[in-house]
C-alpha cells in the first residue's frame, strides 16, 4: 500500500505575499512544494500553458522584482 504524504500548507503562510490585492506564492516556493527546481516549474508552465487557469502565473515587473528583494 502506498504511504500517504501530507503537506501542511500553514508552513507556507509566511511565504504568501500580497501583491495588487492578491495573495501569491513565488515560483521558488511553489517549486519547493512540489520538490522540483523553479526552472522546471517554469518550463512546464510554458509547455502546458493551456492547462493552467489564466490567472495562475504572473510575471513581475522590474519594479516589483526590486520590491521583492
N, C-alpha and C positions, 0 to 999 in steps of 0.2 A: 504494500500500500504506500502511495506517495505521501511524504510528510508535508503537512500544510505549513506554509510560511506566512507570517503576519507582519506587516509593516504598520506601525502606529504612526499616523500622519501628524500627531501632535509634535513629533520630533522635527517636523518641517515648519511648525508655526513661526519659529524665529527666522525662517528663510523667506517667508511671504513678504512681498513688497507691494505697497500701494502706489500704483502708477496711473495717473489720469482716472482716478476713482475706480480702478480695477485692482483686484488682488492678483498678483502674478508670482511665478517662480522663474528664476533664471534657468537657462538651458543646462547649466552645470548642475543645478540642484535636481532637475528632472532626470538628467542622466544618472546622477547618483542614486536616485530612487530605483531606476532600472538596472543599476550596476553596470553601466556602459560608459564609454567616453563621450563627452559632449560632441565631439566631432562626428561620431557615429550617429548620434541622435539627429544632428542637423542634416546629415546625409540622407537618413531615412525620411525625414520630413520633406526634403527636396524631391526625393524619388517617388514619394507617395502622397503628395500634397492633396490630392483629391479625396483621400481617406480621412483627412482631418477637418474639423469644423473651421470655418473661415477665420474665426477669432481665436484659434488655438495658439498661433505664433504671432509675435510682434517683433519687428526689427527696431532696435533702439537707435535713436538719432545720436550723432556725435555728442551733442549737448547732454542727452540723457545718460550716455556712457560715462561722461565726466562726473556726473552727479553720483553714479553708482560706485565710483572708486573710493 
